[in-house]
Amino acid sequence: MERGRREYTAMMGSAPEEALAGVRAQSPELYEGILEGFGGPLARAELSRTARELATVTILAALGGAEPQLAVHAAAALRNDVTAAELRALAEHVSLYAGMPRALNALRVIDEVLAAAGTPAPAALQRVRLAGHETVVARRGESGPPVVLLHALGLDRRMWEPVMERLAEGRRVFAYDIRGHGSAAGSPAPFTLEDAAADLFGVLDALGLEQTHVVGLSYGGGIAQTAAVAGPGRFASLALLGTTDHAFEAFEGRARSGEEDGMAAQIVPSLTRWFTPAALAVNGAGVRYARERVLRADPADWAAAWRAFKGLDVQGRLAGFEPPVLALAGELDASCTPQIMKDLAGRVPGATYRELPGTPHMMSLERPDLVTAALDAFLPRGEGS
């Protein structure tokens, strides 16, 4: 019983004698039965608390008619590191196995719980047709200067979700899937960074943006620099996060490894470059997302992106770039070290160099607070914001 009390408190966020006071008064036996369940099967370590809440929410959604209990466990899931995106994905999953009505009922309850927790609604999505493929653009913010975010290799637009909501205060913030990633997986290959830069201009045209602030992390930073060389007039500013202005010898090896060894073999070398050991030990939402994106990638898309990145050649070619430039480094970045970023900034006259303490390569996923603050200070806002 004591084990059940501890487990209930840890999973549900409140002591059972308080949360279940009504049940205890009406039926002490049922109250004890609940605690016995929490102290028995639910206390076993074969399933993590996060996994158990995911399972419980799914079961209750599929059962139907248990909306009050579903609300309780959806809130408990949030307390146990389940994300809003994962909860919404559960409703989509239920639609395939238990039917659309129950999925819609579950989604309604989940959205009510998320709203009560202050979780923002999903970003608005727009499909955009580009040369040879389609992509999806996410948007937050209704007014103010436009900002376009370019994601890292192997991930997709969702790597920016931890920063988009705050950045959208006084701005219109967009993030899209680069060719070969996310909704744009399976796009024509091989391709070059110049092709990916042309895609950026295609997205701007589709959104009706003549000029914008561009933020690129890692691979996204390579694309952003390539586009800045090709069309500097489309840029209001350029923020380069954990990136390089020249290719590394390792790029071809990573392409071949994806083709020859498969994507499971890319998990360890990629995630240990991207995150700190502490983040990997905690296995939070950002790490889980990155692991799944790499594992589920098509080796052909992975290889094509690395070979495009291998063609990066912009060193010294931004010497005449006039808009403001921010070079943002992570102190613990093992991929694009602070020295690499300092050297890059030194080759762009007038660039501002900043270094985020305790921050690794995938800074938007592990330290979104620091990234958001740095970008918020660099990017202008609309009047009255």
C-alpha positions, 0 to 999 in steps of 0.5 A, spaced: 500 500 500 505 504 501 508 503 495 502 504 491 501 511 495 508 513 492 507 511 485 500 514 485 503 520 487 509 520 482 505 518 476 499 523 478 502 529 481 498 529 488 497 524 494 492 519 493 488 521 500 487 528 497 486 526 489 481 520 491 478 523 497 471 522 494 472 515 492 475 513 499 469 516 503 464 512 498 468 505 498 474 504 502 475 497 498 475 501 491 480 506 494 485 500 497 484 496 490 486 502 486 493 503 491 494 496 490 494 496 483 499 502 483 503 498 488 503 492 484 503 492 476 504 499 475 510 500 480 514 495 476 520 497 472 519 494 465 515 500 463 517 507 464 512 511 467 512 515 461 510 509 457 505 507 462 501 513 461 502 513 454 499 506 454 493 508 459 491 514 455 491 510 449 487 504 452 482 509 455 481 513 448 480 506 445 475 504 450 470 510 450 466 512 455 471 514 460 473 521 458 473 523 465 479 518 467 482 520 460 483 527 462 486 525 469 491 521 465 492 526 459 494 531 465 498 525 468 502 524 461 504 531 461 507 531 468 511 524 466 514 528 460 509 526 454 509 532 449 503 535 447 505 532 440 505 525 442 498 526 445 495 528 439 499 523 435 495 518 440 489 520 438 491 519 430 493 512 432 486 510 435 483 513 429 486 507 425 484 501 431 478 504 435 475 508 430 474 515 428 469 517 433 473 515 439 479 518 436 475 525 436 472 524 443 479 523 445 482 529 441 477 533 444 479 531 451 486 532 450 486 539 447 482 541 453 487 538 458 493 541 454 489 548 454 488 548 461 496 546 462 497 553 458 500 548 452 499 552 445 495 549 439 499 546 434 502 551 428 498 552 422 500 548 416 501 550 409 503 545 403 507 548 398 509 546 391 517 546 390 521 544 384 520 536 383 516 535 390 512 538 396 513 540 403 509 543 409 510 549 412 509 551 419 507 558 422 506 561 428 504 569 429 500 573 425 504 580 424 511 582 425 517 581 421 517 574 418 523 569 420 524 562 416 527 557 420 532 551 417 533 545 420 538 540 421 540 534 417 536 528 419 531 532 423 525 536 420 521 542 422 519 540 428 526 541 431 524 548 432 517 547 436 521 548 442 522 555 440 517 558 435 512 560 440 516 565 444 519 567 437 512 568 434 511 574 439 511 580 435 513 576 429 511 571 423 515 565 424 515 559 419 519 552 419 519 548 413 521 541 411 527 541 407 527 536 401 529 529 403 526 530 410 519 530 414 514 531 409 519 532 403 522 525 404 523 522 397 524 528 394 528 527 387 536 526 388 541 527 388 541 534 389 546 540 391 545 545 396 544 550 391 537 546 389 536 546 397 537 554 397 532 555 391 527 551 395 528 556 400 526 562 395 521 558 393 518 557 400 519 565 400 515 566 394 509 561 396 509 565 402 509 572 399 515 574 402 520 578 398 525 579 404 526 575 411 530 573 417 533 567 416 535 562 421 539 556 420 542 550 424 547 546 422 545 543 415 540 549 415 546 554 416 549 551 410 543 552 406 542 559 409 549 561 407 548 558 400 542 562 399 545 568 402 551 568 396 545 567 391 540 572 393 543 576 398 537 581 397 532 576 400 535 577 407 533 582 412 538 578 417 542 571 417 543 567 424 547 561 423 547 556 429 552 551 430 554 550 423 560 551 418 562 555 411 566 549 409 565 541 408 568 536 413 571 530 410 566 526 415 560 527 410 561 522 405 563 517 410 556 518 414 553 518 407 556 511 405 554 508 412 547 510 412 547 506 405 551 500 407 550 500 415 542 502 415 539 507 419 540 504 426 547 504 426 547 512 425 543 513 432 549 512 436 554 516 432 549 522 431 546 522 438 552 523 441 555 528 437 548 532 438 546 532 445 550 532 452 551 525 456 546 528 461 541 529 456 542 522 453 541 519 460 534 523 461 532 521 454 527 527 454 522 529 449 528 532 444 532 526 444 526 521 443 524 525 437 531 526 434 532 518 435 526 517 431 527 521 426 534 518 424 531 511 425 525 512 421 529 516 415 530 513 408 538 511 407 537 514 400 535 521 403 540 521 408 546 519 404 543 525 399 543 530 404 550 528 406 553 529 399 549 535 398 552 538 404 559 535 402 558 540 396 558 546 401 563 552 399 561 559 401 568 560 405 569 567 404 563 569 399 559 573 404 565 578 405 560 583 402 553 581 405 550 587 408 544 585 413 546 583 420 549 576 421 549 572 428 554 566 429 551 562 435 555 557 438 554 552 443 560 551 448 559 544 448 558 543 441 562 537 438 560 537 431 561 545 429 565 547 435 566 554 438 572 555 434 569 553 428 564 558 429 569 564 431 573 563 425 566 563 421 564 569 424 571 572 423 570 571 415 563 575 415 565 583 416 560 585 422 558 579 424 556 578 431 559 572 435 555 569 441 557 562 445 551 559 449 554 556 455 553 548 457 550 548 450 551 542 445 550 541 437 542 540 437 541 547 441 534 548 439 532 541 442 536 541 449 537 548 450 531 552 447 531 557 453 538 560 451 537 559 443 530 563 444 533 568 448 539 569 443 534 570 437 529 574 441 535 579 442 537 579 435 531 579 431 527 585 430 519 585 433 513 588 430 511 595 433 507 595 439 510 588 441 
